[in-house]
Amino acid sequence: MTEPRPVPEGEAGVSAGAARGVRVTVPASTANLGSGFDALGMALGLYDVVAVRSGGGETRVEVSGEGAEQLPTSERHLLLRALRAAGKEVGHEAGTLRVHCRNAIPHSRGLGSSAAAVVAGAAAGFVLAGIDPTSDAFHERVLNLAARFEGHADNAAASLLGGLVLVWRSDDGFHASRAEPHQAIRPVVAVPQVRSATAVTRGLLPEQVPHSDAAFAAGRAALAVHAITARPELMFPATEDRLHQDYREPALPESIALIDRLRERGVAAAISGAGPTVLALTTDGVLGSDVDTNGFEVRELPVDRDGIRLEPLA
C-alpha cells in the first residue's frame, strides 16, 4: 500500500478514538483506463459526502441527491453494511447510528458509486472503532474490505487514495500504489441516462483471450501509466484496448459507438469501468463541437488528488 497522504495544513483530520461521529467525503472514480482491466484506476472530482453519528433511538439512513428515491434506508444500505463489516472485523459494535448520505456520483454508470459507498462505510466503521486513519493499517483494511465487497480493487483504491492507482492481488490480499497524474490531464466524461450492471457486463467477458491480445493489453496498460504521469501526448495509443471493451459492446452499443467517433477524431476515449459512461482523457477539457454526443451528459471532471477526507463530528 502506498503511504497515506499527509493531512493538508489547516485540515483537522480525525484522531483514532476521538470522535463519536465522522464526516466522510469520497470521490468518484474511473477504472481500467483502456487496457488496464482491474489494474488501473483514477479518482475524479465528484463527491459523495456521508455524515455518521453514533447514538439515537434507532439506526436511520437518510439519502439526498443521487439514488434518493431508490436506495434502502435500513441496514440493507450498502454503506451501512460496509460499516458494520468493518466494526466486526476489529471486534467493535457501533450500535445505533444516524447516517446522512449526500450523493453526487451517478449510480450504475461506471463512475464508482458502489465503491465510494463501501469505502466511505468501511472508513467510518474503522474510525468509530478507534483505528488511526493516518496509518498504513487503516488504508490496508479499508482497501481489502472494499475489494471483498466489490470483487476488485481499482475503483476502491482510487476513491481511497486519489490520483492514479495501480492495484494488484497477492496471497495476502489486495494492494495499491498511488502515482501522480500529469497536471495537463483534463478528464471529460459522457454520462448516458441508461444504467448498466457490472455483473452483466462482466458476464460478457470470455474466460480466455488470445495470447496476442493479452500481450497487447499488458503493453498498453504499462504505457497508460507512463502517459498519465509523464507523457500526456501518448494517451491516445495508451487507451487502446483489446481485452474487454469489444466483448461488452452488446450491452453498451451507444457508448462504444461514441468511443469510436471520438477516437476517429484522435480523442483518447475508453469505457469508464463497466460503463456505460465514456471517459476521455484530454488536455483541453473538450470533446470537439462536431462530435455527436446526443443522449449523453458531457462534463469535465478534474482529477481528484487527495482521495478520501475524514472530519470529526461532535
HUWO-V421204 format. One record per residue. RES is the residue in one small letter. SS is DSSP state (@ for helix, = for strand, . for the rest). NEAR is the number of other C-alpha atoms within 12 Angstrom. D_FIRST is the distance of its C-alpha to the first C-alpha in whole Angstrom. Layout:
# HUWO-V421204
res->RES ss->SS near->NEAR d_first->D_FIRST
res->RES ss->SS near->NEAR d_first->D_FIRST
This chain:
# HUWO-V421204
res->m ss->. near->30 d_first->0
res->t ss->. near->29 d_first->4
res->e ss->. near->22 d_first->6
res->p ss->. near->27 d_first->8
res->r ss->. near->26 d_first->12
res->p ss->. near->21 d_first->15
res->v ss->. near->21 d_first->17
res->p ss->. near->13 d_first->20
res->e ss->. near->7 d_first->23
res->g ss->. near->8 d_first->26
res->e ss->. near->12 d_first->23
res->a ss->. near->17 d_first->23
res->g ss->. near->27 d_first->20
res->v ss->. near->32 d_first->20
res->s ss->. near->25 d_first->21
res->a ss->. near->26 d_first->20
res->g ss->. near->20 d_first->23
res->a ss->. near->21 d_first->25
res->a ss->. near->28 d_first->26
res->r ss->. near->31 d_first->28
res->g ss->= near->35 d_first->26
res->v ss->= near->41 d_first->24
res->r ss->= near->36 d_first->24
res->v ss->= near->42 d_first->21
res->t ss->= near->39 d_first->21
res->v ss->= near->50 d_first->18
res->p ss->= near->47 d_first->19
res->a ss->= near->53 d_first->20
res->s ss->= near->57 d_first->18
res->t ss->= near->56 d_first->19
res->a ss->= near->46 d_first->18
res->n ss->. near->50 d_first->19
res->l ss->. near->53 d_first->21
res->g ss->. near->48 d_first->23
res->s ss->. near->40 d_first->22
res->g ss->. near->42 d_first->18
res->f ss->. near->39 d_first->19
res->d ss->. near->37 d_first->16
res->a ss->. near->38 d_first->14
res->l ss->= near->43 d_first->14
res->g ss->= near->52 d_first->15
res->m ss->= near->58 d_first->16
res->a ss->= near->49 d_first->16
res->l ss->= near->47 d_first->20
res->g ss->= near->33 d_first->22
res->l ss->= near->36 d_first->24
res->y ss->= near->37 d_first->23
res->d ss->= near->43 d_first->24
res->v ss->= near->37 d_first->24
res->v ss->= near->43 d_first->25
res->a ss->= near->38 d_first->26
res->v ss->= near->43 d_first->26
res->r ss->= near->32 d_first->29
res->s ss->= near->28 d_first->30
res->g ss->. near->19 d_first->33
res->g ss->. near->16 d_first->36
res->g ss->. near->10 d_first->39
res->e ss->. near->16 d_first->37
res->t ss->. near->24 d_first->33
res->r ss->= near->26 d_first->34
res->v ss->= near->30 d_first->32
res->e ss->= near->30 d_first->33
res->v ss->= near->28 d_first->32
res->s ss->= near->23 d_first->33
res->g ss->= near->21 d_first->32
res->e ss->. near->24 d_first->31
res->g ss->. near->24 d_first->32
res->a ss->. near->21 d_first->34
res->e ss->. near->13 d_first->37
res->q ss->. near->13 d_first->35
res->l ss->. near->24 d_first->32
res->p ss->. near->20 d_first->33
res->t ss->. near->26 d_first->33
res->s ss->. near->21 d_first->33
res->e ss->. near->25 d_first->30
res->r ss->. near->16 d_first->30
res->h ss->. near->28 d_first->28
res->l ss->@ near->30 d_first->25
res->l ss->@ near->45 d_first->23
res->l ss->@ near->40 d_first->25
res->r ss->@ near->30 d_first->24
res->a ss->@ near->38 d_first->20
res->l ss->@ near->42 d_first->21
res->r ss->@ near->35 d_first->23
res->a ss->@ near->33 d_first->21
res->a ss->@ near->39 d_first->18
res->g ss->@ near->29 d_first->21
res->k ss->@ near->20 d_first->22
res->e ss->@ near->21 d_first->19
res->v ss->. near->24 d_first->20
res->g ss->. near->16 d_first->23
res->h ss->. near->20 d_first->24
res->e ss->. near->21 d_first->27
res->a ss->. near->34 d_first->27
res->g ss->. near->25 d_first->30
res->t ss->. near->23 d_first->32
res->l ss->= near->31 d_first->30
res->r ss->= near->30 d_first->31
res->v ss->= near->38 d_first->29
res->h ss->= near->33 d_first->30
res->c ss->= near->38 d_first->28
res->r ss->= near->28 d_first->29
res->n ss->= near->33 d_first->28
res->a ss->. near->28 d_first->28
res->i ss->. near->38 d_first->26
res->p ss->. near->36 d_first->28
res->h ss->. near->36 d_first->28
res->s ss->. near->29 d_first->28
res->r ss->. near->38 d_first->28
res->g ss->. near->44 d_first->24
res->l ss->. near->50 d_first->23
res->g ss->. near->49 d_first->20
res->s ss->@ near->43 d_first->22
res->s ss->@ near->43 d_first->21
res->a ss->@ near->50 d_first->18
res->a ss->@ near->55 d_first->18
res->a ss->@ near->51 d_first->21
res->v ss->@ near->46 d_first->18
res->v ss->@ near->57 d_first->15
res->a ss->@ near->54 d_first->18
res->g ss->@ near->49 d_first->20
res->a ss->@ near->50 d_first->17
res->a ss->@ near->56 d_first->16
res->a ss->@ near->54 d_first->19
res->g ss->@ near->52 d_first->20
res->f ss->@ near->46 d_first->17
res->v ss->@ near->46 d_first->19
res->l ss->@ near->43 d_first->22
res->a ss->. near->34 d_first->21
res->g ss->. near->30 d_first->20
res->i ss->. near->32 d_first->17
res->d ss->. near->28 d_first->16
res->p ss->. near->40 d_first->14
res->t ss->. near->29 d_first->13
res->s ss->. near->24 d_first->11
res->d ss->@ near->22 d_first->7
res->a ss->@ near->23 d_first->9
res->f ss->@ near->33 d_first->10
res->h ss->@ near->38 d_first->7
res->e ss->@ near->36 d_first->7
res->r ss->@ near->39 d_first->10
res->v ss->@ near->51 d_first->11
res->l ss->@ near->48 d_first->9
res->n ss->@ near->39 d_first->11
res->l ss->@ near->42 d_first->14
res->a ss->@ near->43 d_first->14
res->a ss->@ near->35 d_first->14
res->r ss->@ near->24 d_first->16
res->f ss->@ near->28 d_first->19
res->e ss->@ near->28 d_first->18
res->g ss->. near->23 d_first->18
res->h ss->. near->36 d_first->15
res->a ss->. near->48 d_first->12
res->d ss->@ near->52 d_first->13
res->n ss->@ near->52 d_first->15
res->a ss->@ near->58 d_first->13
res->a ss->@ near->56 d_first->10
res->a ss->@ near->55 d_first->12
res->s ss->@ near->54 d_first->14
res->l ss->@ near->59 d_first->11
res->l ss->@ near->50 d_first->10
res->g ss->. near->44 d_first->13
res->g ss->. near->43 d_first->14
res->l ss->= near->46 d_first->13
res->v ss->= near->46 d_first->10
res->l ss->= near->41 d_first->10
res->v ss->= near->37 d_first->9
res->w ss->= near->26 d_first->10
res->r ss->= near->22 d_first->11
res->s ss->= near->10 d_first->12
res->d ss->. near->7 d_first->15
res->d ss->. near->10 d_first->12
res->g ss->= near->22 d_first->11
res->f ss->= near->31 d_first->9
res->h ss->= near->36 d_first->5
res->a ss->= near->42 d_first->5
res->s ss->= near->34 d_first->6
res->r ss->= near->33 d_first->8
res->a ss->= near->32 d_first->12
res->e ss->. near->30 d_first->15
res->p ss->. near->34 d_first->18
res->h ss->. near->29 d_first->21
res->q ss->. near->22 d_first->23
res->a ss->. near->22 d_first->26
res->i ss->. near->34 d_first->24
res->r ss->= near->30 d_first->26
res->p ss->= near->42 d_first->25
res->v ss->= near->36 d_first->28
res->v ss->= near->45 d_first->28
res->a ss->= near->42 d_first->31
res->v ss->= near->35 d_first->31
res->p ss->= near->33 d_first->34
res->q ss->. near->21 d_first->36
res->v ss->. near->23 d_first->35
res->r ss->. near->24 d_first->32
res->s ss->. near->31 d_first->30
res->a ss->. near->24 d_first->29
res->t ss->@ near->30 d_first->26
res->a ss->@ near->16 d_first->27
res->v ss->@ near->20 d_first->30
res->t ss->@ near->29 d_first->29
res->r ss->@ near->26 d_first->26
res->g ss->@ near->16 d_first->30
res->l ss->. near->22 d_first->31
res->l ss->. near->23 d_first->29
res->p ss->. near->15 d_first->30
res->e ss->. near->11 d_first->29
res->q ss->. near->13 d_first->30
res->v ss->. near->17 d_first->30
res->p ss->. near->13 d_first->32
res->h ss->@ near->12 d_first->30
res->s ss->@ near->13 d_first->31
res->d ss->@ near->19 d_first->29
res->a ss->@ near->20 d_first->26
res->a ss->@ near->18 d_first->26
res->f ss->@ near->24 d_first->27
res->a ss->@ near->32 d_first->24
res->a ss->@ near->27 d_first->22
res->g ss->@ near->24 d_first->23
res->r ss->@ near->33 d_first->23
res->a ss->@ near->36 d_first->20
res->a ss->@ near->29 d_first->19
res->l ss->@ near->30 d_first->22
res->a ss->@ near->42 d_first->20
res->v ss->@ near->39 d_first->17
res->h ss->@ near->25 d_first->20
res->a ss->@ near->32 d_first->22
res->i ss->@ near->42 d_first->20
res->t ss->@ near->26 d_first->19
res->a ss->. near->19 d_first->22
res->r ss->. near->21 d_first->25
res->p ss->@ near->29 d_first->26
res->e ss->@ near->25 d_first->29
res->l ss->@ near->28 d_first->27
res->m ss->@ near->39 d_first->26
res->f ss->@ near->32 d_first->29
res->p ss->@ near->32 d_first->29
res->a ss->@ near->36 d_first->25
res->t ss->. near->46 d_first->25
res->e ss->. near->38 d_first->28
res->d ss->. near->37 d_first->27
res->r ss->. near->30 d_first->29
res->l ss->. near->37 d_first->26
res->h ss->. near->38 d_first->27
res->q ss->@ near->40 d_first->29
res->d ss->@ near->28 d_first->32
res->y ss->@ near->25 d_first->32
res->r ss->@ near->32 d_first->31
res->e ss->@ near->26 d_first->34
res->p ss->@ near->21 d_first->36
res->a ss->@ near->29 d_first->34
res->l ss->. near->35 d_first->34
res->p ss->@ near->24 d_first->37
res->e ss->@ near->29 d_first->37
res->s ss->@ near->42 d_first->33
res->i ss->@ near->32 d_first->34
res->a ss->@ near->29 d_first->37
res->l ss->@ near->36 d_first->36
res->i ss->@ near->41 d_first->33
res->d ss->@ near->28 d_first->36
res->r ss->@ near->24 d_first->38
res->l ss->@ near->32 d_first->35
res->r ss->@ near->28 d_first->34
res->e ss->@ near->17 d_first->38
res->r ss->. near->19 d_first->38
res->g ss->. near->23 d_first->35
res->v ss->. near->35 d_first->32
res->a ss->. near->43 d_first->29
res->a ss->= near->41 d_first->29
res->a ss->= near->50 d_first->27
res->i ss->= near->52 d_first->26
res->s ss->. near->50 d_first->24
res->g ss->. near->49 d_first->22
res->a ss->. near->47 d_first->24
res->g ss->. near->48 d_first->27
res->p ss->. near->45 d_first->30
res->t ss->. near->45 d_first->28
res->v ss->= near->49 d_first->29
res->l ss->= near->50 d_first->26
res->a ss->= near->46 d_first->28
res->l ss->= near->48 d_first->26
res->t ss->= near->36 d_first->29
res->t ss->. near->27 d_first->29
res->d ss->. near->21 d_first->32
res->g ss->. near->25 d_first->31
res->v ss->. near->27 d_first->34
res->l ss->. near->35 d_first->35
res->g ss->. near->20 d_first->38
res->s ss->. near->12 d_first->42
res->d ss->. near->12 d_first->43
res->v ss->. near->22 d_first->40
res->d ss->. near->21 d_first->41
res->t ss->. near->27 d_first->39
res->n ss->. near->17 d_first->41
res->g ss->. near->18 d_first->39
res->f ss->= near->24 d_first->36
res->e ss->= near->22 d_first->35
res->v ss->= near->27 d_first->34
res->r ss->= near->24 d_first->32
res->e ss->= near->26 d_first->29
res->l ss->. near->32 d_first->26
res->p ss->. near->34 d_first->24
res->v ss->= near->40 d_first->20
res->d ss->. near->36 d_first->18
res->r ss->. near->33 d_first->16
res->d ss->. near->35 d_first->15
res->g ss->. near->41 d_first->14
res->i ss->. near->51 d_first->15
res->r ss->= near->39 d_first->18
res->l ss->= near->40 d_first->19
res->e ss->= near->33 d_first->22
res->p ss->= near->28 d_first->25
res->l ss->= near->25 d_first->28
res->a ss->. near->15 d_first->31
